[in-house]
């Protein structure tokens, strides 16, 4: 019986060897129908059931790619280069195709994207050996490029026309101006810049405004700051009842029978003319916060 045992061992070793060949050659070996005859000391397949070997194809691999980020942000007019390096374990020839929003646009290892318009775009690369394929995607966010405004045009856009005349006539004279900003976060920084140019400032945070006394010739430099919305001369605004009364919907209140009779009110505004006929005998008390004891407009 020892020879039968030896034959069995040989049969098992044969199966192990076949498995090793399978692992080294990317093959799968089927031996499910193989018979082992211990009496004859033979390892033989059943009739019409030969050992089968099926070779599998390796999937291509993308070894490197650029850019590494999956989302890229650029502006219109700019370009973005894409590239991949790929290999195949079976040394098969590889085809590389590039797609923009699902449409094939290029072949080869590289693709150059040009942002012709704003929007969101998808770039995809596909690497194939004819049987298997692999790929990678990128998203591109394209923003509209801001037009570059020439320095002279930017100054003209921001400085009031009447102020331009004063700058040209007396560039060294100090002039009082209102500097309007785009946001309140830049008020302190810009106030410091005006002081550095020899100006005196008063910051009005409610209206994003800096009241400045500054040499006229320095205004153009201040106007070039991106935080500045505009520069103008102070102007007196006179309130009028013909527009303010309709704006607060007073006529609709009067139509409902409300007249304000016997209602005490306090008004905080730019000041009043206490000699006006409509106010005679109706002022209970008043307080002047200007220190001038008058209602004449001043800046």
C-alpha positions as a LaTeX table, in Angstrom:
\begin{tabular}{lrrr}
\hline
Residue & $x$ (\AA) & $y$ (\AA) & $z$ (\AA) \\
\hline
Unk1 & 0.00 & 0.00 & 0.00 \\
Unk2 & 3.01 & 2.29 & 0.34 \\
Unk3 & 3.18 & 2.79 & $-3.42$ \\
Unk4 & $-0.48$ & 3.84 & $-3.41$ \\
Unk5 & 0.27 & 6.37 & $-0.70$ \\
Unk6 & 3.19 & 7.68 & $-2.73$ \\
Unk7 & 0.98 & 8.02 & $-5.80$ \\
Unk8 & $-1.57$ & 9.96 & $-3.81$ \\
Unk9 & 1.14 & 12.32 & $-2.61$ \\
Unk10 & 2.36 & 12.77 & $-6.18$ \\
Unk11 & $-1.17$ & 13.55 & $-7.29$ \\
Unk12 & $-1.54$ & 16.22 & $-4.61$ \\
Unk13 & 1.84 & 17.72 & $-5.53$ \\
Unk14 & 0.72 & 17.85 & $-9.14$ \\
Unk15 & $-2.37$ & 19.80 & $-8.16$ \\
Unk16 & $-0.26$ & 22.20 & $-6.08$ \\
Unk17 & 2.12 & 22.68 & $-9.03$ \\
Unk18 & $-0.78$ & 23.45 & $-11.32$ \\
Unk19 & $-2.04$ & 26.02 & $-8.84$ \\
Unk20 & 1.41 & 27.64 & $-8.73$ \\
Unk21 & 1.47 & 27.86 & $-12.53$ \\
Unk22 & $-1.96$ & 29.46 & $-12.39$ \\
Unk23 & $-0.76$ & 32.14 & $-9.95$ \\
Unk24 & 2.34 & 32.97 & $-12.05$ \\
Unk25 & 0.54 & 33.17 & $-15.38$ \\
Unk26 & $-2.70$ & 34.88 & $-14.36$ \\
Unk27 & $-4.52$ & 31.64 & $-15.28$ \\
Unk28 & $-7.23$ & 29.62 & $-13.68$ \\
Unk29 & $-6.83$ & 25.81 & $-13.94$ \\
Unk30 & $-9.85$ & 23.56 & $-13.65$ \\
Unk31 & $-9.13$ & 20.01 & $-12.35$ \\
Unk32 & $-12.58$ & 19.22 & $-11.01$ \\
Unk33 & $-12.95$ & 16.22 & $-13.30$ \\
Unk34 & $-9.55$ & 14.67 & $-12.64$ \\
Unk35 & $-9.47$ & 11.06 & $-11.36$ \\
Unk36 & $-6.76$ & 9.56 & $-9.18$ \\
Unk37 & $-6.32$ & 5.76 & $-9.61$ \\
Unk38 & $-4.34$ & 4.55 & $-6.60$ \\
Unk39 & $-4.36$ & 0.92 & $-7.79$ \\
Unk40 & $-2.59$ & 1.79 & $-11.04$ \\
Unk41 & $-0.59$ & 4.66 & $-9.58$ \\
Unk42 & $-1.95$ & 7.02 & $-12.21$ \\
Unk43 & $-3.44$ & 10.48 & $-12.23$ \\
Unk44 & $-5.72$ & 10.79 & $-15.21$ \\
Unk45 & $-8.67$ & 12.95 & $-16.24$ \\
Unk46 & $-12.05$ & 11.46 & $-16.88$ \\
Unk47 & $-12.82$ & 10.70 & $-20.51$ \\
Unk48 & $-13.55$ & 13.85 & $-22.57$ \\
Unk49 & $-12.71$ & 16.08 & $-19.58$ \\
Unk50 & $-9.29$ & 17.61 & $-20.21$ \\
Unk51 & $-7.61$ & 20.01 & $-17.79$ \\
Unk52 & $-8.80$ & 23.53 & $-18.74$ \\
Unk53 & $-6.75$ & 26.73 & $-18.49$ \\
Unk54 & $-8.31$ & 30.24 & $-18.87$ \\
Unk55 & $-6.00$ & 33.27 & $-19.02$ \\
Unk56 & $-7.38$ & 36.51 & $-17.52$ \\
Unk57 & $-6.56$ & 40.05 & $-18.75$ \\
Unk58 & $-5.06$ & 42.54 & $-16.28$ \\
Unk59 & $-6.78$ & 45.93 & $-15.85$ \\
Unk60 & $-4.63$ & 48.95 & $-16.92$ \\
Unk61 & $-3.32$ & 51.13 & $-14.08$ \\
Unk62 & $-3.00$ & 54.93 & $-13.85$ \\
Unk63 & 0.39 & 55.36 & $-12.17$ \\
Unk64 & 0.31 & 59.16 & $-11.83$ \\
Unk65 & $-1.89$ & 62.10 & $-12.79$ \\
Unk66 & $-2.04$ & 65.87 & $-12.65$ \\
Unk67 & $-3.46$ & 67.99 & $-11.26$ \\
Unk68 & $-3.86$ & 66.09 & $-8.00$ \\
Unk69 & $-6.90$ & 68.09 & $-6.84$ \\
Unk70 & $-10.22$ & 66.83 & $-8.18$ \\
Unk71 & $-11.74$ & 70.35 & $-8.25$ \\
Unk72 & $-9.97$ & 73.22 & $-10.05$ \\
Unk73 & $-11.04$ & 76.89 & $-9.96$ \\
Unk74 & $-9.92$ & 79.19 & $-12.78$ \\
Unk75 & $-11.16$ & 82.29 & $-14.62$ \\
Unk76 & $-12.27$ & 82.75 & $-18.21$ \\
Unk77 & $-9.33$ & 83.01 & $-20.57$ \\
Unk78 & $-7.10$ & 80.83 & $-18.40$ \\
Unk79 & $-5.83$ & 77.36 & $-19.32$ \\
Unk80 & $-5.39$ & 74.14 & $-17.31$ \\
Unk81 & $-3.17$ & 71.22 & $-18.34$ \\
Unk82 & $-4.19$ & 67.62 & $-17.50$ \\
Unk83 & $-1.94$ & 64.58 & $-17.75$ \\
Unk84 & $-1.69$ & 60.88 & $-16.85$ \\
Unk85 & 0.95 & 58.14 & $-16.92$ \\
Unk86 & $-0.41$ & 54.59 & $-17.27$ \\
Unk87 & 0.89 & 51.01 & $-17.46$ \\
Unk88 & $-0.41$ & 47.49 & $-18.10$ \\
Unk89 & 0.77 & 44.30 & $-16.34$ \\
Unk90 & 0.27 & 42.31 & $-19.55$ \\
Unk91 & 2.28 & 44.87 & $-21.56$ \\
Unk92 & $-0.75$ & 45.46 & $-23.78$ \\
Unk93 & $-0.90$ & 48.59 & $-25.92$ \\
Unk94 & $-2.90$ & 51.32 & $-24.19$ \\
Unk95 & $-5.26$ & 53.92 & $-25.66$ \\
Unk96 & $-5.84$ & 57.14 & $-23.67$ \\
Unk97 & $-8.88$ & 59.28 & $-24.43$ \\
Unk98 & $-10.01$ & 62.59 & $-22.91$ \\
Unk99 & $-13.64$ & 63.71 & $-22.56$ \\
Unk100 & $-15.11$ & 67.14 & $-21.79$ \\
Unk101 & $-18.67$ & 66.90 & $-20.45$ \\
Unk102 & $-18.99$ & 63.46 & $-22.05$ \\
Unk103 & $-17.65$ & 64.44 & $-25.50$ \\
Unk104 & $-14.27$ & 63.12 & $-26.68$ \\
Unk105 & $-11.86$ & 66.03 & $-27.16$ \\
Unk106 & $-8.33$ & 64.56 & $-27.22$ \\
Unk107 & $-6.14$ & 61.45 & $-27.15$ \\
Unk108 & $-2.73$ & 60.80 & $-25.62$ \\
Unk109 & $-1.18$ & 61.42 & $-22.23$ \\
Unk110 & $-2.09$ & 65.13 & $-22.00$ \\
Unk111 & $-5.06$ & 67.43 & $-22.54$ \\
Unk112 & $-5.09$ & 71.25 & $-22.40$ \\
Unk113 & $-8.38$ & 72.82 & $-21.27$ \\
Unk114 & $-9.09$ & 76.45 & $-22.22$ \\
Unk115 & $-11.80$ & 78.29 & $-20.24$ \\
Unk116 & $-13.75$ & 80.08 & $-22.95$ \\
Unk117 & $-16.81$ & 80.74 & $-20.80$ \\
Unk118 & $-17.86$ & 80.63 & $-17.15$ \\
Unk119 & $-19.59$ & 77.60 & $-15.64$ \\
Unk120 & $-18.92$ & 74.11 & $-14.29$ \\
Unk121 & $-17.23$ & 71.49 & $-16.48$ \\
Unk122 & $-16.17$ & 67.84 & $-16.12$ \\
Unk123 & $-12.93$ & 66.46 & $-17.57$ \\
Unk124 & $-12.55$ & 62.67 & $-17.73$ \\
Unk125 & $-9.66$ & 60.47 & $-18.90$ \\
Unk126 & $-10.14$ & 56.83 & $-19.94$ \\
Unk127 & $-7.23$ & 54.37 & $-20.25$ \\
Unk128 & $-8.01$ & 51.11 & $-22.11$ \\
Unk129 & $-6.14$ & 48.04 & $-23.42$ \\
Unk130 & $-9.05$ & 47.11 & $-25.66$ \\
Unk131 & $-10.65$ & 44.81 & $-23.11$ \\
Unk132 & $-10.42$ & 46.49 & $-19.73$ \\
Unk133 & $-10.33$ & 50.19 & $-18.83$ \\
Unk134 & $-9.83$ & 52.58 & $-15.92$ \\
Unk135 & $-10.26$ & 56.33 & $-15.58$ \\
Unk136 & $-10.30$ & 59.53 & $-13.51$ \\
Unk137 & $-12.51$ & 62.64 & $-13.35$ \\
Unk138 & $-11.94$ & 66.33 & $-12.52$ \\
Unk139 & $-14.42$ & 69.17 & $-11.95$ \\
Unk140 & $-13.55$ & 72.66 & $-13.22$ \\
Unk141 & $-15.26$ & 75.79 & $-11.84$ \\
Unk142 & $-14.75$ & 78.68 & $-14.27$ \\
Unk143 & $-15.50$ & 82.20 & $-13.01$ \\
Unk144 & $-15.96$ & 85.27 & $-15.21$ \\
Unk145 & $-12.73$ & 87.24 & $-15.33$ \\
Unk146 & $-13.06$ & 90.78 & $-14.05$ \\
Unk147 & $-12.14$ & 93.42 & $-16.60$ \\
Unk148 & $-8.96$ & 95.34 & $-15.81$ \\
Unk149 & $-9.82$ & 99.02 & $-15.45$ \\
Unk150 & $-7.01$ & 101.44 & $-16.42$ \\
Unk151 & $-5.73$ & 103.58 & $-13.58$ \\
Unk152 & $-6.91$ & 106.86 & $-15.11$ \\
Unk153 & $-10.39$ & 105.46 & $-15.73$ \\
Unk154 & $-10.65$ & 104.13 & $-12.18$ \\
Unk155 & $-9.78$ & 107.57 & $-10.76$ \\
Unk156 & $-12.33$ & 109.28 & $-13.02$ \\
Unk157 & $-15.04$ & 106.80 & $-12.03$ \\
Unk158 & $-14.57$ & 107.38 & $-8.30$ \\
Unk159 & $-13.88$ & 111.12 & $-7.99$ \\
Unk160 & $-16.79$ & 113.55 & $-8.33$ \\
Unk161 & $-16.54$ & 115.81 & $-11.39$ \\
Unk162 & $-16.71$ & 119.04 & $-9.34$ \\
Unk163 & $-13.89$ & 117.70 & $-7.19$ \\
Unk164 & $-11.68$ & 117.07 & $-10.23$ \\
Unk165 & $-11.77$ & 120.79 & $-11.02$ \\
Unk166 & $-10.65$ & 121.66 & $-7.51$ \\
Unk167 & $-7.80$ & 119.13 & $-7.65$ \\
Unk168 & $-6.54$ & 120.62 & $-10.92$ \\
Unk169 & $-6.82$ & 124.23 & $-9.72$ \\
Unk170 & $-5.33$ & 123.89 & $-6.21$ \\
Unk171 & $-3.55$ & 120.53 & $-5.84$ \\
Unk172 & $-1.72$ & 121.51 & $-2.65$ \\
Unk173 & $-4.78$ & 122.95 & $-0.90$ \\
Unk174 & $-6.44$ & 120.84 & 1.76 \\
Unk175 & $-9.99$ & 119.92 & 0.81 \\
Unk176 & $-12.81$ & 118.39 & 2.85 \\
Unk177 & $-14.28$ & 115.31 & 1.18 \\
Unk178 & $-16.52$ & 112.34 & 1.88 \\
Unk179 & $-14.82$ & 109.02 & 1.14 \\
Unk180 & $-17.40$ & 106.24 & 0.68 \\
Unk181 & $-16.27$ & 102.67 & 1.19 \\
Unk182 & $-17.67$ & 99.37 & $-0.11$ \\
Unk183 & $-17.77$ & 97.81 & 3.38 \\
Unk184 & $-17.22$ & 98.80 & 7.00 \\
Unk185 & $-14.38$ & 96.29 & 7.53 \\
Unk186 & $-11.98$ & 98.57 & 5.61 \\
Unk187 & $-12.82$ & 101.82 & 7.45 \\
Unk188 & $-9.99$ & 101.73 & 9.99 \\
Unk189 & $-7.39$ & 100.65 & 7.44 \\
Unk190 & $-8.32$ & 103.36 & 4.96 \\
Unk191 & $-8.49$ & 105.99 & 7.70 \\
Unk192 & $-4.90$ & 105.07 & 8.50 \\
Unk193 & $-3.93$ & 105.42 & 4.83 \\
Unk194 & $-5.47$ & 108.91 & 4.65 \\
Unk195 & $-3.61$ & 109.95 & 7.80 \\
Unk196 & $-0.38$ & 108.65 & 6.27 \\
Unk197 & $-0.96$ & 111.01 & 3.33 \\
Unk198 & $-1.22$ & 113.99 & 5.69 \\
Unk199 & $-5.00$ & 114.01 & 6.07 \\
Unk200 & $-7.30$ & 114.40 & 9.07 \\
Unk201 & $-10.18$ & 111.97 & 9.35 \\
Unk202 & $-13.50$ & 111.38 & 11.06 \\
Unk203 & $-15.00$ & 107.91 & 10.63 \\
Unk204 & $-18.80$ & 107.55 & 10.22 \\
Unk205 & $-19.33$ & 103.79 & 10.51 \\
Unk206 & $-23.08$ & 103.87 & 9.94 \\
Unk207 & $-22.75$ & 105.09 & 6.38 \\
Unk208 & $-19.34$ & 103.53 & 5.57 \\
Unk209 & $-18.06$ & 107.09 & 5.17 \\
Unk210 & $-14.83$ & 108.83 & 6.17 \\
Unk211 & $-14.92$ & 112.62 & 6.43 \\
Unk212 & $-11.40$ & 113.70 & 5.47 \\
Unk213 & $-9.39$ & 116.90 & 5.21 \\
Unk214 & $-6.59$ & 116.01 & 2.81 \\
Unk215 & $-4.38$ & 117.73 & 0.22 \\
Unk216 & $-6.26$ & 117.63 & $-3.09$ \\
Unk217 & $-3.36$ & 116.02 & $-4.97$ \\
Unk218 & $-3.49$ & 112.98 & $-2.63$ \\
Unk219 & $-7.07$ & 112.11 & $-3.55$ \\
Unk220 & $-6.14$ & 110.25 & $-6.72$ \\
Unk221 & $-3.98$ & 107.84 & $-4.73$ \\
Unk222 & $-6.83$ & 107.24 & $-2.27$ \\
Unk223 & $-9.23$ & 106.64 & $-5.17$ \\
Unk224 & $-7.05$ & 103.78 & $-6.47$ \\
Unk225 & $-7.70$ & 101.75 & $-3.31$ \\
Unk226 & $-10.10$ & 98.90 & $-4.19$ \\
Unk227 & $-12.03$ & 99.46 & $-0.95$ \\
Unk228 & $-13.07$ & 102.98 & $-2.05$ \\
Unk229 & $-16.44$ & 103.29 & $-3.73$ \\
Unk230 & $-16.34$ & 107.03 & $-4.40$ \\
Unk231 & $-15.03$ & 110.45 & $-3.26$ \\
Unk232 & $-17.19$ & 113.57 & $-3.31$ \\
Unk233 & $-17.57$ & 117.04 & $-1.83$ \\
Unk234 & $-19.93$ & 117.42 & 1.15 \\
Unk235 & $-23.41$ & 118.49 & 0.07 \\
Unk236 & $-26.33$ & 119.77 & 2.09 \\
Unk237 & $-29.49$ & 117.67 & 1.75 \\
Unk238 & $-32.70$ & 119.57 & 2.56 \\
Unk239 & $-35.68$ & 117.43 & 3.65 \\
Unk240 & $-39.00$ & 118.29 & 1.96 \\
Unk241 & $-42.52$ & 117.26 & 2.97 \\
Unk242 & $-43.73$ & 116.69 & $-0.59$ \\
Unk243 & $-41.73$ & 113.44 & $-0.75$ \\
Unk244 & $-41.28$ & 112.43 & 2.91 \\
Unk245 & $-45.00$ & 112.45 & 3.82 \\
Unk246 & $-46.05$ & 110.00 & 1.08 \\
Unk247 & $-43.02$ & 107.80 & 1.86 \\
Unk248 & $-44.22$ & 107.17 & 5.41 \\
Unk249 & $-47.81$ & 106.54 & 4.16 \\
Unk250 & $-49.22$ & 109.38 & 6.31 \\
Unk251 & $-52.24$ & 110.05 & 3.99 \\
Unk252 & $-53.54$ & 106.49 & 4.47 \\
Unk253 & $-53.35$ & 106.95 & 8.27 \\
Unk254 & $-55.20$ & 110.26 & 8.09 \\
Unk255 & $-57.91$ & 108.61 & 5.98 \\
Unk256 & $-58.62$ & 106.23 & 8.89 \\
Unk257 & $-59.32$ & 109.15 & 11.24 \\
Unk258 & $-55.96$ & 109.37 & 12.99 \\
Unk259 & $-54.72$ & 112.93 & 13.32 \\
Unk260 & $-52.12$ & 112.67 & 16.08 \\
Unk261 & $-54.16$ & 114.91 & 18.36 \\
Unk262 & $-53.02$ & 114.84 & 22.03 \\
Unk263 & $-50.03$ & 112.61 & 21.16 \\
Unk264 & $-46.65$ & 113.77 & 22.48 \\
Unk265 & $-43.71$ & 113.02 & 20.23 \\
Unk266 & $-39.95$ & 113.59 & 20.32 \\
Unk267 & $-38.04$ & 114.26 & 17.12 \\
Unk268 & $-34.32$ & 113.81 & 16.64 \\
Unk269 & $-33.27$ & 115.20 & 13.28 \\
Unk270 & $-31.11$ & 117.83 & 11.60 \\
Unk271 & $-32.80$ & 120.66 & 13.55 \\
Unk272 & $-35.87$ & 122.87 & 13.41 \\
Unk273 & $-36.78$ & 126.48 & 12.86 \\
Unk274 & $-38.42$ & 127.34 & 16.18 \\
Unk275 & $-39.90$ & 130.50 & 14.65 \\
Unk276 & $-41.89$ & 128.54 & 12.07 \\
Unk277 & $-45.66$ & 129.28 & 12.36 \\
Unk278 & $-46.56$ & 125.58 & 12.49 \\
Unk279 & $-44.48$ & 125.12 & 15.66 \\
Unk280 & $-45.71$ & 128.16 & 17.61 \\
Unk281 & $-47.00$ & 127.14 & 21.02 \\
Unk282 & $-46.36$ & 123.46 & 20.37 \\
Unk283 & $-42.75$ & 122.97 & 21.52 \\
Unk284 & $-42.65$ & 121.62 & 25.07 \\
Unk285 & $-38.87$ & 121.33 & 25.33 \\
Unk286 & $-35.84$ & 121.07 & 23.06 \\
Unk287 & $-32.17$ & 120.19 & 23.27 \\
Unk288 & $-29.46$ & 121.32 & 20.87 \\
Unk289 & $-26.58$ & 118.79 & 20.54 \\
Unk290 & $-24.57$ & 120.84 & 18.03 \\
Unk291 & $-23.45$ & 123.53 & 20.47 \\
Unk292 & $-24.34$ & 126.24 & 17.96 \\
Unk293 & $-27.91$ & 126.82 & 19.17 \\
Unk294 & $-29.22$ & 127.15 & 15.64 \\
Unk295 & $-30.50$ & 124.98 & 12.80 \\
Unk296 & $-28.19$ & 126.26 & 10.10 \\
Unk297 & $-26.66$ & 123.34 & 8.10 \\
Unk298 & $-23.00$ & 122.84 & 8.83 \\
Unk299 & $-20.38$ & 120.15 & 8.09 \\
\hline
\end{tabular}
